Amino acid sequence: MAHENFNNLAAFATVAKERSFTRAAAKLGVTQSALSQTIRALEERLGLRLLTRTTRSVAPTEAGERLLQTVAPRFEEIEVQLAMLSELREKPAGTVRITAGEHPAISILQPALKRFLPDYPDVNVEIIVDYGLTDIVAEGYDAGVRMGEQVAKDMVAVRIGPEMRMAVVASPAYFERHPPPQTPQDLTAHKCINMRLPTYGGLFPWGLEKDGREVKVRGEGQLVFNNLGLRLSSALDGLGVAYMPEDQVLPYVAEGRLIRVLEDWCPYFPGYHLYYPSRRHSSPALSLLVDVLRHRGN
C-alpha cells in the first residue's frame, strides 16, 4: 500500500472509534465531505466495505472491525512514541562535548554547570581542556570556547563572559627581594613565571598596552607551566612574577598575599565566546546549555 494511504487508515480508525463522521472530521480538522471521500477511496482500494452508514450512525462492518483491531493499536503506539519524542525536546537528554581553555572552563563553564545539571539529570557534559585551536567538527565536539577574535567566521558564536583583563602579580616576599617593575621593560630584570601554549609554539607573550602603545613582553624565568594552578601557587610561593587572568588573582590581592603591578598597562579585551557549527544541527541539550551560558551583562 502506498505511503499516503496511512493517512486514509488513520482517518478510518478515527471514524470507526468515534462512530460519527461529524465528530471524526472535527477531530481531524477536515470537512465531512473530504473525510467521506477519503474513506470511500480506501474502501475502493481494498475492495471491501469498511463502514455501515445510516442517517443516524456509523459502524464498522466485519471487515472494518478486523481492520480497526489491527491498525488502532499501531496508531496509538505511534502517538505514544511521538509524545515521548516531544518530551525529549522539552526535557533534553544526551551528551554535550565541549573543548575549552582552562580559564573559561574554571571561571565560566563550571559555575554554569553547577546551576544547570541538577535540573537536567539526563544531560551529560564532557569538557576537554585544550589550549590549541581545535577543529571542533573534525574532532567530534559539539562546541568550543575561545576568545572572540579566535572564533572562525563560519561558526555561530555566542558571548558567554564579560570583558576581561590580565594582571601582573607577585608575592610581598618576592618584591622585598626585587624592586617592583614600573614599566613593562623592567620585567626583563625579573623572574617571570611563564606559560607555554601549543598555539604559539613557544612561551606565551605578555600583552601590555597603555595610551595606544602595545608591548609584548617575553621575560625570562626558572618556571614554565601550561596551567593556571601552578602559575598561581608559584607566585604565592614567591618564586617570581606571574601574568594571570585578573579574576583569578584579585582575592589574593585583597588578602595581601599578592601585590599587583603595572595595572595601568593591563587593558580590557573581549571575553570568551562559545562557538558551534550551525543552529540547524544543535541538539536540544546544547541549545539549552547555550542559553544558560549566554552573557547578559554589559
Backbone hydrogen bonds, N-H to C=O, Kabsch-Sander energy under -0.5 kcal/mol:
donor,donor_aa,acceptor,acceptor_aa,energy
5,N,2,A,-1.6
6,F,3,H,-1.9
7,N,4,E,-1.0
8,N,4,E,-0.6
9,L,5,N,-2.2
10,A,6,F,-2.3
11,A,7,N,-2.2
12,F,8,N,-2.6
13,A,9,L,-2.7
14,T,10,A,-1.8
15,V,11,A,-2.2
16,A,12,F,-2.9
17,K,13,A,-2.0
18,E,14,T,-2.5
19,R,15,V,-2.1
20,S,15,V,-0.8
24,A,20,S,-2.0
25,A,21,F,-2.7
26,A,22,T,-1.9
27,K,23,R,-2.2
28,L,24,A,-2.4
29,G,25,A,-1.3
30,V,25,A,-2.1
35,L,31,T,-2.2
36,S,32,Q,-2.5
37,Q,33,S,-2.1
38,T,34,A,-1.9
39,I,35,L,-2.3
40,R,36,S,-2.3
41,A,37,Q,-2.3
42,L,38,T,-1.9
43,E,39,I,-2.5
44,E,40,R,-2.3
45,R,41,A,-2.1
46,L,42,L,-2.3
47,G,43,E,-2.0
48,L,43,E,-1.4
50,L,48,L,-0.5
52,T,59,A,-3.9
53,R,51,L,-0.6
54,T,57,S,-2.6
58,V,19,R,-0.8
59,A,52,T,-2.1
61,T,50,L,-2.1
65,E,61,T,-3.0
66,R,62,E,-2.0
67,L,63,A,-2.3
68,L,64,G,-2.6
69,Q,65,E,-2.3
70,T,66,R,-1.2
71,V,67,L,-2.9
72,A,68,L,-2.4
74,R,70,T,-0.5
75,F,71,V,-2.4
76,E,72,A,-2.2
77,E,73,P,-2.2
78,I,74,R,-2.3
79,E,75,F,-2.4
80,V,76,E,-2.1
81,Q,77,E,-2.4
82,L,78,I,-2.6
83,A,79,E,-2.1
84,M,80,V,-2.0
85,L,81,Q,-2.2
86,S,82,L,-2.3
87,E,83,A,-1.9
88,L,84,M,-1.8
89,R,85,L,-1.9
90,E,86,S,-2.0
91,K,87,E,-2.5
94,G,122,D,-2.3
96,V,124,N,-2.8
97,R,95,T,-0.5
98,I,96,V,-0.5
98,I,126,E,-3.1
99,T,143,A,-1.7
100,A,128,I,-2.1
101,G,145,V,-0.6
105,A,101,G,-1.8
106,I,102,E,-2.1
107,S,103,H,-3.2
108,I,104,P,-2.0
109,L,104,P,-2.6
110,Q,105,A,-2.1
112,A,108,I,-1.7
113,L,109,L,-2.7
114,K,110,Q,-1.7
115,R,111,P,-1.0
115,R,112,A,-0.5
116,F,112,A,-2.3
117,L,113,L,-2.2
119,D,116,F,-1.1
120,Y,116,F,-0.5
120,Y,117,L,-1.4
123,V,120,Y,-1.9
124,N,94,G,-3.0
126,E,96,V,-2.7
127,I,125,V,-0.5
128,I,98,I,-2.7
128,I,126,E,-0.5
129,V,127,I,-0.6
130,D,100,A,-2.3
130,D,128,I,-0.6
134,T,132,G,-1.8
136,I,134,T,-1.1
139,E,135,D,-2.3
140,G,137,V,-0.9
141,Y,136,I,-2.6
142,D,97,R,-2.1
143,A,97,R,-1.6
144,G,275,Y,-2.2
145,V,99,T,-2.2
146,R,273,H,-2.1
148,G,271,G,-1.5
150,Q,147,M,-1.7
151,V,148,G,-1.2
155,M,152,A,-1.6
156,V,276,Y,-2.9
157,A,155,M,-0.6
158,V,274,L,-3.1
160,I,272,Y,-2.3
161,G,272,Y,-1.0
164,M,269,F,-2.7
167,A,244,M,-2.6
168,V,261,V,-0.7
169,V,167,A,-0.6
169,V,242,A,-2.5
170,A,259,I,-1.5
171,S,235,A,-0.6
175,F,171,S,-2.1
176,E,172,P,-1.1
177,R,173,A,-0.8
177,R,174,Y,-1.1
178,H,174,Y,-1.6
186,D,183,T,-1.0
187,L,184,P,-1.6
188,T,185,Q,-1.6
189,A,186,D,-1.8
190,H,187,L,-2.0
192,C,190,H,-1.1
192,C,220,E,-3.0
193,I,241,V,-3.3
194,N,192,C,-0.9
194,N,223,L,-2.3
196,R,225,F,-2.1
197,L,195,M,-0.5
197,L,202,G,-1.3
200,Y,197,L,-0.7
201,G,197,L,-1.1
202,G,197,L,-0.7
204,F,195,M,-4.0
206,W,217,V,-2.7
207,G,205,P,-0.8
208,L,206,W,-0.7
208,L,215,V,-2.9
209,E,265,W,-2.4
210,K,213,R,-2.1
213,R,210,K,-2.1
214,E,212,G,-0.6
215,V,208,L,-3.3
217,V,206,W,-2.5
217,V,215,V,-0.7
223,L,192,C,-0.5
225,F,194,N,-2.4
231,R,227,N,-1.0
232,L,228,L,-2.7
233,S,229,G,-2.6
234,S,230,L,-2.0
235,A,231,R,-2.0
236,L,232,L,-2.4
237,D,233,S,-1.7
238,G,235,A,-1.5
239,L,234,S,-2.4
241,V,191,K,-2.8
242,A,169,V,-3.0
243,Y,193,I,-0.6
244,M,167,A,-2.7
244,M,242,A,-0.6
246,E,165,R,-2.3
248,Q,245,P,-1.4
249,V,245,P,-0.7
249,V,246,E,-1.3
250,L,246,E,-1.9
252,Y,249,V,-0.7
253,V,249,V,-2.1
254,A,250,L,-2.6
255,E,251,P,-1.4
256,G,252,Y,-0.5
256,G,253,V,-0.9
257,R,252,Y,-2.0
258,L,252,Y,-1.3
259,I,170,A,-3.4
261,V,168,V,-2.7
265,W,262,L,-1.7
266,C,263,E,-1.7
269,F,164,M,-2.4
273,H,146,R,-3.0
274,L,158,V,-3.0
275,Y,144,G,-2.8
276,Y,156,V,-1.8
281,H,278,S,-0.7
282,S,279,R,-1.2
287,S,283,S,-2.7
288,L,284,P,-2.2
289,L,285,A,-2.1
290,V,286,L,-2.8
291,D,287,S,-1.7
292,V,288,L,-1.8
293,L,289,L,-2.3
294,R,290,V,-1.7
295,H,159,R,-3.0
